[in-house]
Amino acid sequence: MKIGENTEFKLELKTIISIIVLTSTFMGMYYTLQGEIEEAKKLPPAEVKRLEYDLKREWMESHILNLEKDVKELKQEVKTIDKELHHGNKKR
């Protein structure tokens, strides 16, 4: 490829308009984002309140207790099934 005085480069009007619109969109997004970042810098830092922490901890503890209960029930069911299987095999 050789670029010289006789080299032609053709762009349709539709392509030029698309490039301008795309560039304008990106510039608008950039400046909007920059404005939001500056606004966010002025806000006070988010604080985790004691109530939030306690509620989350309480939820986790109750969830763990429920899971432990479910595991115990499943263990009991497995023991029951195991006994049924062993007794069933002995009868045959």
Biopython code that builds the backbone (N, CA, C, O; Angstrom):
import numpy as np
from Bio.PDB.StructureBuilder import StructureBuilder

atoms = [
    (1, "MET", "N", (0.851, -1.171, 0.000)),
    (1, "MET", "CA", (0.000, 0.000, 0.000)),
    (1, "MET", "C", (0.899, 1.237, 0.000)),
    (1, "MET", "O", (1.786, 1.386, 0.841)),
    (2, "LYS", "N", (0.651, 2.085, -0.933)),
    (2, "LYS", "CA", (1.470, 3.274, -1.075)),
    (2, "LYS", "C", (0.566, 4.504, -1.014)),
    (2, "LYS", "O", (-0.408, 4.604, -1.760)),
    (3, "ILE", "N", (0.887, 5.418, -0.141)),
    (3, "ILE", "CA", (0.090, 6.631, -0.020)),
    (3, "ILE", "C", (0.866, 7.760, -0.672)),
    (3, "ILE", "O", (2.021, 8.023, -0.339)),
    (4, "GLY", "N", (0.212, 8.409, -1.595)),
    (4, "GLY", "CA", (0.844, 9.515, -2.310)),
    (4, "GLY", "C", (-0.213, 10.524, -2.728)),
    (4, "GLY", "O", (-1.337, 10.519, -2.225)),
    (5, "GLU", "N", (0.172, 11.396, -3.669)),
    (5, "GLU", "CA", (-0.760, 12.422, -4.147)),
    (5, "GLU", "C", (-1.946, 11.820, -4.872)),
    (5, "GLU", "O", (-3.034, 12.395, -4.851)),
    (6, "ASN", "N", (-1.770, 10.708, -5.494)),
    (6, "ASN", "CA", (-2.843, 10.109, -6.289)),
    (6, "ASN", "C", (-3.720, 9.156, -5.467)),
    (6, "ASN", "O", (-4.687, 8.611, -6.000)),
    (7, "THR", "N", (-3.406, 8.943, -4.189)),
    (7, "THR", "CA", (-4.184, 8.033, -3.354)),
    (7, "THR", "C", (-5.530, 8.659, -3.019)),
    (7, "THR", "O", (-5.612, 9.819, -2.614)),
    (8, "GLU", "N", (-6.585, 7.864, -3.198)),
    (8, "GLU", "CA", (-7.927, 8.354, -2.901)),
    (8, "GLU", "C", (-8.442, 7.656, -1.647)),
    (8, "GLU", "O", (-8.238, 6.459, -1.443)),
    (9, "PHE", "N", (-9.105, 8.434, -0.829)),
    (9, "PHE", "CA", (-9.692, 7.916, 0.393)),
    (9, "PHE", "C", (-11.129, 8.405, 0.410)),
    (9, "PHE", "O", (-11.379, 9.607, 0.506)),
    (10, "LYS", "N", (-12.079, 7.475, 0.316)),
    (10, "LYS", "CA", (-13.476, 7.867, 0.209)),
    (10, "LYS", "C", (-14.225, 7.510, 1.484)),
    (10, "LYS", "O", (-14.111, 6.401, 2.007)),
    (11, "LEU", "N", (-14.982, 8.466, 1.961)),
    (11, "LEU", "CA", (-15.872, 8.242, 3.095)),
    (11, "LEU", "C", (-17.257, 8.722, 2.696)),
    (11, "LEU", "O", (-17.415, 9.785, 2.096)),
    (12, "GLU", "N", (-18.248, 7.926, 3.036)),
    (12, "GLU", "CA", (-19.612, 8.350, 2.762)),
    (12, "GLU", "C", (-20.047, 9.312, 3.853)),
    (12, "GLU", "O", (-19.512, 9.291, 4.961)),
    (13, "LEU", "N", (-21.005, 10.141, 3.540)),
    (13, "LEU", "CA", (-21.541, 11.092, 4.506)),
    (13, "LEU", "C", (-22.106, 10.363, 5.716)),
    (13, "LEU", "O", (-21.973, 10.831, 6.847)),
    (14, "LYS", "N", (-22.734, 9.223, 5.479)),
    (14, "LYS", "CA", (-23.315, 8.414, 6.556)),
    (14, "LYS", "C", (-22.219, 7.957, 7.531)),
    (14, "LYS", "O", (-22.436, 7.951, 8.743)),
    (15, "THR", "N", (-21.069, 7.584, 7.021)),
    (15, "THR", "CA", (-19.955, 7.137, 7.861)),
    (15, "THR", "C", (-19.401, 8.294, 8.680)),
    (15, "THR", "O", (-19.101, 8.125, 9.862)),
    (16, "ILE", "N", (-19.263, 9.451, 8.077)),
    (16, "ILE", "CA", (-18.745, 10.628, 8.778)),
    (16, "ILE", "C", (-19.694, 11.022, 9.913)),
    (16, "ILE", "O", (-19.251, 11.313, 11.024)),
    (17, "ILE", "N", (-20.989, 11.029, 9.631)),
    (17, "ILE", "CA", (-21.978, 11.368, 10.657)),
    (17, "ILE", "C", (-21.930, 10.343, 11.785)),
    (17, "ILE", "O", (-22.026, 10.718, 12.953)),
    (18, "SER", "N", (-21.785, 9.072, 11.465)),
    (18, "SER", "CA", (-21.707, 8.022, 12.492)),
    (18, "SER", "C", (-20.493, 8.225, 13.387)),
    (18, "SER", "O", (-20.586, 8.061, 14.603)),
    (19, "ILE", "N", (-19.359, 8.580, 12.800)),
    (19, "ILE", "CA", (-18.137, 8.818, 13.577)),
    (19, "ILE", "C", (-18.328, 10.011, 14.511)),
    (19, "ILE", "O", (-17.914, 9.965, 15.669)),
    (20, "ILE", "N", (-18.949, 11.073, 14.016)),
    (20, "ILE", "CA", (-19.178, 12.273, 14.827)),
    (20, "ILE", "C", (-20.132, 11.956, 15.988)),
    (20, "ILE", "O", (-19.890, 12.361, 17.125)),
    (21, "VAL", "N", (-21.209, 11.236, 15.691)),
    (21, "VAL", "CA", (-22.183, 10.887, 16.734)),
    (21, "VAL", "C", (-21.531, 9.993, 17.786)),
    (21, "VAL", "O", (-21.734, 10.205, 18.981)),
    (22, "LEU", "N", (-20.763, 9.014, 17.370)),
    (22, "LEU", "CA", (-20.099, 8.102, 18.292)),
    (22, "LEU", "C", (-19.099, 8.849, 19.183)),
    (22, "LEU", "O", (-19.043, 8.628, 20.392)),
    (23, "THR", "N", (-18.321, 9.727, 18.570)),
    (23, "THR", "CA", (-17.344, 10.510, 19.334)),
    (23, "THR", "C", (-18.052, 11.426, 20.337)),
    (23, "THR", "O", (-17.622, 11.540, 21.485)),
    (24, "SER", "N", (-19.127, 12.073, 19.905)),
    (24, "SER", "CA", (-19.886, 12.951, 20.801)),
    (24, "SER", "C", (-20.481, 12.169, 21.958)),
    (24, "SER", "O", (-20.489, 12.646, 23.093)),
    (25, "THR", "N", (-20.975, 10.980, 21.683)),
    (25, "THR", "CA", (-21.553, 10.138, 22.732)),
    (25, "THR", "C", (-20.502, 9.777, 23.770)),
    (25, "THR", "O", (-20.746, 9.890, 24.971)),
    (26, "PHE", "N", (-19.342, 9.344, 23.312)),
    (26, "PHE", "CA", (-18.268, 8.987, 24.248)),
    (26, "PHE", "C", (-17.803, 10.198, 25.067)),
    (26, "PHE", "O", (-17.531, 10.073, 26.261)),
    (27, "MET", "N", (-17.713, 11.343, 24.439)),
    (27, "MET", "CA", (-17.301, 12.545, 25.171)),
    (27, "MET", "C", (-18.346, 12.913, 26.227)),
    (27, "MET", "O", (-17.994, 13.282, 27.347)),
    (28, "GLY", "N", (-19.608, 12.816, 25.874)),
    (28, "GLY", "CA", (-20.675, 13.111, 26.827)),
    (28, "GLY", "C", (-20.651, 12.150, 28.002)),
    (28, "GLY", "O", (-20.813, 12.563, 29.151)),
    (29, "MET", "N", (-20.452, 10.882, 27.722)),
    (29, "MET", "CA", (-20.374, 9.883, 28.781)),
    (29, "MET", "C", (-19.177, 10.157, 29.684)),
    (29, "MET", "O", (-19.275, 10.022, 30.903)),
    (30, "TYR", "N", (-18.066, 10.536, 29.102)),
    (30, "TYR", "CA", (-16.847, 10.804, 29.874)),
    (30, "TYR", "C", (-17.076, 11.972, 30.833)),
    (30, "TYR", "O", (-16.764, 11.868, 32.020)),
    (31, "TYR", "N", (-17.620, 13.082, 30.328)),
    (31, "TYR", "CA", (-17.822, 14.252, 31.183)),
    (31, "TYR", "C", (-18.897, 14.009, 32.238)),
    (31, "TYR", "O", (-18.793, 14.515, 33.356)),
    (32, "THR", "N", (-19.921, 13.244, 31.895)),
    (32, "THR", "CA", (-20.942, 12.892, 32.886)),
    (32, "THR", "C", (-20.320, 12.060, 33.997)),
    (32, "THR", "O", (-20.570, 12.312, 35.175)),
    (33, "LEU", "N", (-19.525, 11.087, 33.637)),
    (33, "LEU", "CA", (-18.859, 10.231, 34.619)),
    (33, "LEU", "C", (-17.912, 11.041, 35.502)),
    (33, "LEU", "O", (-17.862, 10.835, 36.715)),
    (34, "GLN", "N", (-17.176, 11.946, 34.906)),
    (34, "GLN", "CA", (-16.269, 12.785, 35.684)),
    (34, "GLN", "C", (-17.046, 13.639, 36.690)),
    (34, "GLN", "O", (-16.613, 13.809, 37.830)),
    (35, "GLY", "N", (-18.187, 14.173, 36.268)),
    (35, "GLY", "CA", (-19.014, 14.967, 37.174)),
    (35, "GLY", "C", (-19.541, 14.139, 38.333)),
    (35, "GLY", "O", (-19.553, 14.597, 39.476)),
    (36, "GLU", "N", (-19.976, 12.922, 38.039)),
    (36, "GLU", "CA", (-20.475, 12.044, 39.094)),
    (36, "GLU", "C", (-19.363, 11.638, 40.063)),
    (36, "GLU", "O", (-19.603, 11.501, 41.263)),
    (37, "ILE", "N", (-18.172, 11.451, 39.553)),
    (37, "ILE", "CA", (-17.039, 11.105, 40.419)),
    (37, "ILE", "C", (-16.731, 12.267, 41.361)),
    (37, "ILE", "O", (-16.498, 12.056, 42.552)),
    (38, "GLU", "N", (-16.728, 13.481, 40.838)),
    (38, "GLU", "CA", (-16.465, 14.652, 41.678)),
    (38, "GLU", "C", (-17.548, 14.813, 42.739)),
    (38, "GLU", "O", (-17.255, 15.163, 43.882)),
    (39, "GLU", "N", (-18.794, 14.558, 42.363)),
    (39, "GLU", "CA", (-19.905, 14.651, 43.318)),
    (39, "GLU", "C", (-19.765, 13.581, 44.398)),
    (39, "GLU", "O", (-20.017, 13.845, 45.574)),
    (40, "ALA", "N", (-19.367, 12.390, 44.005)),
    (40, "ALA", "CA", (-19.207, 11.296, 44.962)),
    (40, "ALA", "C", (-18.065, 11.572, 45.935)),
    (40, "ALA", "O", (-18.117, 11.148, 47.090)),
    (41, "LYS", "N", (-17.048, 12.271, 45.482)),
    (41, "LYS", "CA", (-15.921, 12.610, 46.361)),
    (41, "LYS", "C", (-16.360, 13.536, 47.498)),
    (41, "LYS", "O", (-15.766, 13.520, 48.577)),
    (42, "LYS", "N", (-17.394, 14.340, 47.258)),
    (42, "LYS", "CA", (-17.872, 15.289, 48.262)),
    (42, "LYS", "C", (-18.768, 14.643, 49.305)),
    (42, "LYS", "O", (-18.971, 15.203, 50.382)),
    (43, "LEU", "N", (-19.304, 13.475, 48.997)),
    (43, "LEU", "CA", (-20.204, 12.796, 49.925)),
    (43, "LEU", "C", (-19.423, 12.198, 51.093)),
    (43, "LEU", "O", (-18.254, 11.841, 50.945)),
    (44, "PRO", "N", (-20.068, 12.092, 52.249)),
    (44, "PRO", "CA", (-19.376, 11.459, 53.385)),
    (44, "PRO", "C", (-19.206, 9.965, 53.132)),
    (44, "PRO", "O", (-20.008, 9.371, 52.411)),
    (45, "PRO", "N", (-18.187, 9.353, 53.708)),
    (45, "PRO", "CA", (-17.982, 7.918, 53.495)),
    (45, "PRO", "C", (-19.139, 7.109, 54.100)),
    (45, "PRO", "O", (-19.728, 7.500, 55.108)),
    (46, "ALA", "N", (-19.442, 6.001, 53.478)),
    (46, "ALA", "CA", (-20.523, 5.146, 53.958)),
    (46, "ALA", "C", (-20.108, 4.483, 55.261)),
    (46, "ALA", "O", (-18.984, 4.001, 55.396)),
    (47, "GLU", "N", (-21.020, 4.464, 56.207)),
    (47, "GLU", "CA", (-20.728, 3.857, 57.498)),
    (47, "GLU", "C", (-21.622, 2.643, 57.697)),
    (47, "GLU", "O", (-22.814, 2.672, 57.393)),
    (48, "VAL", "N", (-21.031, 1.592, 58.207)),
    (48, "VAL", "CA", (-21.819, 0.427, 58.564)),
    (48, "VAL", "C", (-22.264, 0.652, 59.997)),
    (48, "VAL", "O", (-21.450, 0.702, 60.920)),
    (49, "LYS", "N", (-23.548, 0.783, 60.161)),
    (49, "LYS", "CA", (-24.075, 1.064, 61.494)),
    (49, "LYS", "C", (-24.133, -0.204, 62.313)),
    (49, "LYS", "O", (-24.200, -1.310, 61.775)),
    (50, "ARG", "N", (-24.106, -0.032, 63.600)),
    (50, "ARG", "CA", (-24.114, -1.171, 64.524)),
    (50, "ARG", "C", (-25.367, -2.019, 64.316)),
    (50, "ARG", "O", (-25.303, -3.246, 64.382)),
    (51, "LEU", "N", (-26.497, -1.374, 64.068)),
    (51, "LEU", "CA", (-27.744, -2.105, 63.869)),
    (51, "LEU", "C", (-27.649, -3.017, 62.647)),
    (51, "LEU", "O", (-28.077, -4.170, 62.689)),
    (52, "GLU", "N", (-27.085, -2.492, 61.560)),
    (52, "GLU", "CA", (-26.904, -3.310, 60.356)),
    (52, "GLU", "C", (-26.050, -4.532, 60.660)),
    (52, "GLU", "O", (-26.378, -5.652, 60.268)),
    (53, "TYR", "N", (-24.956, -4.297, 61.361)),
    (53, "TYR", "CA", (-24.043, -5.387, 61.701)),
    (53, "TYR", "C", (-24.752, -6.425, 62.555)),
    (53, "TYR", "O", (-24.634, -7.625, 62.304)),
    (54, "ASP", "N", (-25.487, -5.970, 63.564)),
    (54, "ASP", "CA", (-26.187, -6.906, 64.451)),
    (54, "ASP", "C", (-27.246, -7.703, 63.699)),
    (54, "ASP", "O", (-27.387, -8.906, 63.917)),
    (55, "LEU", "N", (-27.988, -7.045, 62.818)),
    (55, "LEU", "CA", (-29.018, -7.751, 62.050)),
    (55, "LEU", "C", (-28.406, -8.798, 61.134)),
    (55, "LEU", "O", (-28.918, -9.911, 61.018)),
    (56, "LYS", "N", (-27.313, -8.435, 60.487)),
    (56, "LYS", "CA", (-26.660, -9.386, 59.585)),
    (56, "LYS", "C", (-26.109, -10.571, 60.376)),
    (56, "LYS", "O", (-26.212, -11.718, 59.938)),
    (57, "ARG", "N", (-25.531, -10.294, 61.527)),
    (57, "ARG", "CA", (-24.981, -11.358, 62.368)),
    (57, "ARG", "C", (-26.098, -12.272, 62.870)),
    (57, "ARG", "O", (-25.956, -13.495, 62.878)),
    (58, "GLU", "N", (-27.198, -11.670, 63.284)),
    (58, "GLU", "CA", (-28.344, -12.442, 63.763)),
    (58, "GLU", "C", (-28.897, -13.334, 62.656)),
    (58, "GLU", "O", (-29.235, -14.493, 62.895)),
    (59, "TRP", "N", (-28.989, -12.784, 61.438)),
    (59, "TRP", "CA", (-29.491, -13.567, 60.316)),
    (59, "TRP", "C", (-28.559, -14.748, 60.026)),
    (59, "TRP", "O", (-29.022, -15.863, 59.786)),
    (60, "MET", "N", (-27.256, -14.502, 60.050)),
    (60, "MET", "CA", (-26.300, -15.574, 59.772)),
    (60, "MET", "C", (-26.374, -16.662, 60.836)),
    (60, "MET", "O", (-26.325, -17.850, 60.515)),
    (61, "GLU", "N", (-26.491, -16.268, 62.091)),
    (61, "GLU", "CA", (-26.574, -17.257, 63.162)),
    (61, "GLU", "C", (-27.822, -18.108, 63.022)),
    (61, "GLU", "O", (-27.761, -19.328, 63.172)),
    (62, "SER", "N", (-28.961, -17.474, 62.733)),
    (62, "SER", "CA", (-30.196, -18.250, 62.584)),
    (62, "SER", "C", (-30.111, -19.160, 61.358)),
    (62, "SER", "O", (-30.617, -20.282, 61.375)),
    (63, "HIS", "N", (-29.476, -18.676, 60.309)),
    (63, "HIS", "CA", (-29.312, -19.482, 59.102)),
    (63, "HIS", "C", (-28.442, -20.711, 59.396)),
    (63, "HIS", "O", (-28.751, -21.816, 58.950)),
    (64, "ILE", "N", (-27.375, -20.513, 60.133)),
    (64, "ILE", "CA", (-26.488, -21.625, 60.496)),
    (64, "ILE", "C", (-27.226, -22.629, 61.375)),
    (64, "ILE", "O", (-27.085, -23.838, 61.193)),
    (65, "LEU", "N", (-28.010, -22.133, 62.323)),
    (65, "LEU", "CA", (-28.772, -23.044, 63.191)),
    (65, "LEU", "C", (-29.779, -23.858, 62.385)),
    (65, "LEU", "O", (-29.959, -25.050, 62.635)),
    (66, "ASN", "N", (-30.424, -23.228, 61.434)),
    (66, "ASN", "CA", (-31.363, -23.960, 60.570)),
    (66, "ASN", "C", (-30.643, -25.021, 59.746)),
    (66, "ASN", "O", (-31.148, -26.128, 59.561)),
    (67, "LEU", "N", (-29.467, -24.674, 59.258)),
    (67, "LEU", "CA", (-28.696, -25.647, 58.480)),
    (67, "LEU", "C", (-28.265, -26.827, 59.350)),
    (67, "LEU", "O", (-28.311, -27.975, 58.908)),
    (68, "GLU", "N", (-27.849, -26.548, 60.582)),
    (68, "GLU", "CA", (-27.461, -27.628, 61.490)),
    (68, "GLU", "C", (-28.646, -28.546, 61.758)),
    (68, "GLU", "O", (-28.495, -29.767, 61.788)),
    (69, "LYS", "N", (-29.814, -27.966, 61.950)),
    (69, "LYS", "CA", (-31.024, -28.757, 62.182)),
    (69, "LYS", "C", (-31.316, -29.640, 60.966)),
    (69, "LYS", "O", (-31.625, -30.823, 61.112)),
    (70, "ASP", "N", (-31.215, -29.061, 59.771)),
    (70, "ASP", "CA", (-31.452, -29.827, 58.546)),
    (70, "ASP", "C", (-30.454, -30.972, 58.407)),
    (70, "ASP", "O", (-30.829, -32.073, 58.004)),
    (71, "VAL", "N", (-29.192, -30.725, 58.736)),
    (71, "VAL", "CA", (-28.169, -31.767, 58.644)),
    (71, "VAL", "C", (-28.482, -32.900, 59.616)),
    (71, "VAL", "O", (-28.339, -34.070, 59.264)),
    (72, "LYS", "N", (-28.907, -32.567, 60.837)),
    (72, "LYS", "CA", (-29.260, -33.606, 61.813)),
    (72, "LYS", "C", (-30.423, -34.455, 61.303)),
    (72, "LYS", "O", (-30.416, -35.679, 61.432)),
    (73, "GLU", "N", (-31.428, -33.782, 60.719)),
    (73, "GLU", "CA", (-32.573, -34.523, 60.173)),
    (73, "GLU", "C", (-32.126, -35.442, 59.033)),
    (73, "GLU", "O", (-32.572, -36.586, 58.938)),
    (74, "LEU", "N", (-31.255, -34.940, 58.182)),
    (74, "LEU", "CA", (-30.769, -35.760, 57.064)),
    (74, "LEU", "C", (-29.958, -36.953, 57.569)),
    (74, "LEU", "O", (-30.064, -38.050, 57.021)),
    (75, "LYS", "N", (-29.152, -36.742, 58.607)),
    (75, "LYS", "CA", (-28.378, -37.850, 59.174)),
    (75, "LYS", "C", (-29.316, -38.920, 59.712)),
    (75, "LYS", "O", (-29.084, -40.115, 59.530)),
    (76, "GLN", "N", (-30.378, -38.476, 60.377)),
    (76, "GLN", "CA", (-31.336, -39.431, 60.928)),
    (76, "GLN", "C", (-32.015, -40.214, 59.807)),
    (76, "GLN", "O", (-32.199, -41.426, 59.919)),
    (77, "GLU", "N", (-32.383, -39.532, 58.739)),
    (77, "GLU", "CA", (-33.008, -40.211, 57.604)),
    (77, "GLU", "C", (-32.049, -41.215, 56.969)),
    (77, "GLU", "O", (-32.459, -42.310, 56.583)),
    (78, "VAL", "N", (-30.777, -40.843, 56.861)),
    (78, "VAL", "CA", (-29.789, -41.751, 56.285)),
    (78, "VAL", "C", (-29.646, -42.996, 57.165)),
    (78, "VAL", "O", (-29.552, -44.113, 56.656)),
    (79, "LYS", "N", (-29.631, -42.798, 58.482)),
    (79, "LYS", "CA", (-29.536, -43.946, 59.395)),
    (79, "LYS", "C", (-30.742, -44.855, 59.237)),
    (79, "LYS", "O", (-30.606, -46.079, 59.223)),
    (80, "THR", "N", (-31.920, -44.259, 59.119)),
    (80, "THR", "CA", (-33.141, -45.039, 58.952)),
    (80, "THR", "C", (-33.090, -45.832, 57.652)),
    (80, "THR", "O", (-33.406, -47.022, 57.636)),
    (81, "ILE", "N", (-32.701, -45.192, 56.586)),
    (81, "ILE", "CA", (-32.614, -45.874, 55.284)),
    (81, "ILE", "C", (-31.565, -46.971, 55.335)),
    (81, "ILE", "O", (-31.769, -48.058, 54.796)),
    (82, "ASP", "N", (-30.447, -46.688, 55.980)),
    (82, "ASP", "CA", (-29.374, -47.670, 56.108)),
    (82, "ASP", "C", (-29.870, -48.908, 56.867)),
    (82, "ASP", "O", (-29.594, -50.037, 56.461)),
    (83, "LYS", "N", (-30.603, -48.694, 57.968)),
    (83, "LYS", "CA", (-31.144, -49.818, 58.735)),
    (83, "LYS", "C", (-32.113, -50.628, 57.890)),
    (83, "LYS", "O", (-32.089, -51.859, 57.909)),
    (84, "GLU", "N", (-32.968, -49.931, 57.146)),
    (84, "GLU", "CA", (-33.937, -50.626, 56.294)),
    (84, "GLU", "C", (-33.232, -51.463, 55.231)),
    (84, "GLU", "O", (-33.662, -52.576, 54.927)),
    (85, "LEU", "N", (-32.165, -50.935, 54.675)),
    (85, "LEU", "CA", (-31.422, -51.670, 53.649)),
    (85, "LEU", "C", (-30.750, -52.911, 54.245)),
    (85, "LEU", "O", (-30.787, -53.988, 53.651)),
    (86, "HIS", "N", (-30.144, -52.755, 55.405)),
    (86, "HIS", "CA", (-29.461, -53.887, 56.029)),
    (86, "HIS", "C", (-30.445, -54.951, 56.501)),
    (86, "HIS", "O", (-30.180, -56.143, 56.344)),
    (87, "HIS", "N", (-31.566, -54.550, 57.070)),
    (87, "HIS", "CA", (-32.565, -55.515, 57.505)),
    (87, "HIS", "C", (-33.229, -56.193, 56.310)),
    (87, "HIS", "O", (-33.565, -57.376, 56.370)),
    (88, "GLY", "N", (-33.416, -55.450, 55.236)),
    (88, "GLY", "CA", (-34.013, -56.022, 54.038)),
    (88, "GLY", "C", (-33.110, -57.072, 53.412)),
    (88, "GLY", "O", (-33.604, -58.089, 52.924)),
    (89, "ASN", "N", (-31.796, -56.853, 53.414)),
    (89, "ASN", "CA", (-30.843, -57.812, 52.851)),
    (89, "ASN", "C", (-30.731, -59.061, 53.704)),
    (89, "ASN", "O", (-30.502, -60.144, 53.165)),
    (90, "LYS", "N", (-30.882, -58.948, 55.014)),
    (90, "LYS", "CA", (-30.779, -60.109, 55.911)),
    (90, "LYS", "C", (-31.962, -61.035, 55.776)),
    (90, "LYS", "O", (-31.827, -62.245, 55.958)),
    (91, "LYS", "N", (-33.147, -60.477, 55.452)),
    (91, "LYS", "CA", (-34.366, -61.275, 55.315)),
    (91, "LYS", "C", (-34.331, -62.141, 54.073)),
    (91, "LYS", "O", (-34.973, -63.191, 54.042)),
    (92, "ARG", "N", (-33.621, -61.743, 53.075)),
    (92, "ARG", "CA", (-33.584, -62.500, 51.798)),
    (92, "ARG", "C", (-32.734, -63.681, 51.871)),
    (92, "ARG", "O", (-32.604, -64.410, 50.887)),
]
sb = StructureBuilder()
sb.init_structure("model")
sb.init_model(0)
sb.init_chain("A")
sb.init_seg("    ")
for serial, (resi, resn, name, xyz) in enumerate(atoms, 1):
    if name == "N":
        sb.init_residue(resn, " ", resi, " ")
    sb.init_atom(name, np.array(xyz, "f"), 0.0, 1.0, " ", f" {name:<3s}", serial, name[0])
structure = sb.get_structure()
